[in-house]
Amino acid sequence: MKKATSLLLLLAGLAATALFTGCATDVDESTIPWSRPQSWEGGIPGLGNTN
């Protein structure tokens, strides 16, 4: 019984650690405009770019 209790406490501690530690994200982490294509994207290869 003592071994089962200590195992449950260990698992609860690991679960709490996993819940309270993790990846933090910042809203303004990057200023790269992902929604705008670059001038070299989207053309037909070999025909040049008309932008």
HUUR-V741505 format. One record per residue. N is the residue number from 1. OMEGA is omega in degrees with one decimal (NA if undefined). BURIAL is b if it has 24 or more other ideal C-beta (glycine too) atoms within 12 Angstrom, else e. Layout:
N/OMEGA/BURIAL, N/OMEGA/BURIAL
//
This chain:
1/-179.8/e, 2/179.8/e, 3/179.0/e, 4/179.0/e, 5/179.6/e, 6/177.4/e, 7/177.6/e, 8/176.8/e, 9/177.2/e, 10/179.0/e, 11/177.5/e, 12/177.2/e, 13/178.0/e, 14/178.3/e, 15/178.8/e, 16/177.8/e, 17/179.5/e, 18/-179.4/e, 19/-173.9/e, 20/174.9/e, 21/-180.0/e, 22/-178.2/e, 23/174.9/e, 24/178.3/e, 25/178.2/e, 26/-177.4/e, 27/179.4/e, 28/-177.0/e, 29/-176.6/e, 30/178.8/e, 31/179.9/e, 32/-179.4/e, 33/-175.4/e, 34/-176.0/e, 35/-179.6/e, 36/177.6/e, 37/178.1/e, 38/-176.6/e, 39/-177.7/e, 40/-178.1/e, 41/169.6/e, 42/179.2/e, 43/175.9/e, 44/-177.9/e, 45/175.8/e, 46/-178.1/e, 47/-179.8/e, 48/-177.2/e, 49/-177.6/e, 50/-179.8/e, 51/NA/e
//
